[in-house]
């Protein structure tokens, strides 16, 4: 899917019944100061220089998709969000201020990144039991390094965990929290 395909599909789905004053987009890749930094690995080309505000005819804010879900999951203090999906999306919110991160791409062990263990490839290579163990170990590493008050586990593969399998400082998020995050993106802070 290209950026123009996405706009066309949104407009088709909404038909004449939908109208909007502003739009929030969660993008599956790095976004710095509202600018897409590279083409997505799992979608078509044409995202970097695309003018979403012109295409939709209203103001548009863009953040990383994990950051969007993090905003919607936040309930105070210092929160680390870890999105388990195709890769590992990460974001931190401290006292209502969002800081998107690309921590999943940091080197971890055996010449691989954190994402290689926690993402789709890691699940396929390790199997469910070893994958869960790797996710829990990496959560503990991030907890020690970043000192969040709590960690929210979100993304499509969060459903592979039950809440009782997680440490007491972790909670399961839901993909639907991204909708709340989209509204919060237009507020001053996440609180």
N, C-alpha and C positions, 0 to 999 in steps of 0.2 A: 504494500500500500504506500503510495506517495502522499505527500502533504496535500496536494490538490485533490487526490482521491478521497482523503479523509474529510475534507471540507465538503466535497460534493455529497458524500454519503450522509454526513450529519444533516445537511440541508434537505436531502431526499427523505430521510427518516422523520424529520420534523415537519416536513410539508409546509403548508401555509399556516398551520396552527401554532408553530413555535416562533417565538421572538425572544430576543435577548438584548440586554443592555451592556453586558460585559461577559467575557468568557475566560475560564481557567483551563489550561491544558496541562496534563501530566504526560511528559515525554520520556520514552524509554532510553535515555542516554544523558550525557552531561549537559547541563544548562548553567551558564554563568551570567549573572546579571540579566536574566531574561532572554539570553541568546543561546540558541542551540549550537553546541560546539562541534558536533560531528554527526554524520549520517548514522541512523540507527542500524544496528547489525541484523535486526530481525524484520525490517520493513524495507520499502523501496527508497529510492533516492529523492532528493529535492526538498529536504526539510530545512537545511541550514539557512538559506537566504529567503525562505518563503515568507511572504507578508500576510500573516494570519489576520491582523487587524483589517487590512484592506479586503481580504477574502470574505470575512464575516461581517464587515461593516460596523465594527464596534471595537472598543479597547479589549486587548487580549493580554493575559499574563501566562507565561510558560515557566514551569519548573520541572525538575526530574519527577518521574512518576512515584518513586519511593518517597520523595519529599512531600508530594501531594498527600499520600496516604499517612505519612507521619503527622502532618498538620491536622488531619482529621482524627488521629488517634491520641493526640496530646491532651493531658489533663493536669498540667502543672509541673513545676520543678525542672529537673534535667532528665530528658528522655532520649534514649537511643532507639531508633527504629531500624530493624533489620528485615528487609523484604526478601523472602525466599521464593524465587521464581526461576526464570531462565538463568538468571545470574544471582547476585546478591546486591540488592539496593540498600543503601544506608543513608541516614540523615540523623542529625542531632538537633534537639530543640532545648535551649537553655533559657529559662524564664521568659518563654514566649517567643524567642528569637530563633528562627529557622536557620540551620546551617547544613545544606545538602553536602554529601560527601561521596567519594568514589572509593571507599575503604575496601570494597570487595575486590578491587584490582591490586591491592597491596600483596607483596610476596608473603607466603605463609610457610610452606615446607615442601620438600621434595621437588623444588623448582616450580611449584604451583602457587596459585593465589588462593585467598579465602574463598573467592567465588567458585574456583574449581572444585572445592570440597562441598560447598553448600548449595550450589545451583543445580540445574537440570543435569549437567554432565556428571556432577558428583553423585547424585542420586542413582543415575544409570550405572556408574562404575562401582559404587560401594554397596548398593542394595539398601533397603529401608533401615535396617537395624544399625549398620555402620554409619550410614548417612546421618541418622538422628544423633548418634554419638559424636560425630564430627561437628554438627551444628551446635550441640551443647558445649563442646570444648571451645569452639570459636566464640560463642556467646560469653563464656567465662573469661576468655582472653580480652574481648572488647570491654567487658565490665571492669576488669582490672586496669586497663589502659585509659579508658575514657571517663570512668567513675560516674556513670549515670545513676539517677535515683531508681530508674526502672528501664527495662527494655521491652519494647513491643515487637512481637514477631508477627509480621504480616506477609503479604504476597500470596500467590496462588498455592504455594506448598506449605503454608502455615497450617492448613487443614490436616496435614499428616501427623500433627501433634495434638494430643489432648492436654488441657491446661495442667492436669496433675502430673504430667511428665516434665514440666518445666520448673526451673528453680523459682523460689518465692519472689524474686525480683523481676520475673518475666510475666508477660500477659499476652494472650493471643489477640491479634488485631483482626480486622475484617477488611476485605477489598472495598466494601461499601463506604468505609471511612474516608476514601478518597473524595467522595462527594462533599462531605463536610470540609475536607481540606481545601477543595476548590472555592468554597465560600470564604473560608478563613484566609485564603491567599489574598483576598481583596481587603482584609482588615489590617490594622496597624501591626498587630502581633497575634499569636495563636491563642491567647487567653481570653 
